[in-house]
């Protein structure tokens, strides 16, 4: 009992400060492509045993509009340099700065030019990427007067904590259209912050093309079966003994009239989707 209580206390102490935020892939597929006739088997994956700097506060990073500054909190292993990019604001780095790592934590403070700050204010919010050595940190940079609303959960799909599989939602559409999807697993430890694993490795994922309809993804229902056989990523191996938290995310591009409508949301951590589970549990916990 004392051992269990100690593990629980350790788990709570190491809990993430928030959800991981947007996934790292900012590239969209160039066209719907050709949907396969069946669902290919998922490939096993593994969370790396070591990682570079990672994001700590995965919520919105807000611009101080008066000073045109913003701050990014990191888990770190040493002093370093952070540079930040946002393709929707500028073709080059927004800014770069040195940060000092103390007790595994750092706060990088950056500043926008007046021109770029005005663009951000007009857009209100953009996805930005911080580059610190080999680390990639993706966050929502916002100039809104209020924090951005947190992302919700797909009503289907899940990250299975017991088996280690990321299971894709059975996406529906009002009419039959092509869709492109991409799945991610974010992982967090107190020492490393948030990092991302996709089907092509760390910070790298491949798009899959499917056909969505009112009844779901056609390829997930071979011969019209009612129970879907969805695409999965996994099993995903997690290094033990680090107090790791994992969360699942899926991106989707709805090709409406040939034009991309990109969205992303979390999936429930557990054996079923958020609605079936009666609520949304964001994390799997790996002692």
Helices and strands as residue ranges (DSSP letters): H 2-13, E 45-46, E 54-55, E 61-62, E 69-75, E 80-85, E 95-99, E 105-111, H 114-123, E 125-132, E 135-142, E 153-159, E 166-167, E 177-189, E 193-198, E 201-202, E 208-213, E 216-217, G 218-220, G 222-224, E 232-233, E 236-237, E 244-256, E 259-269, E 284-286
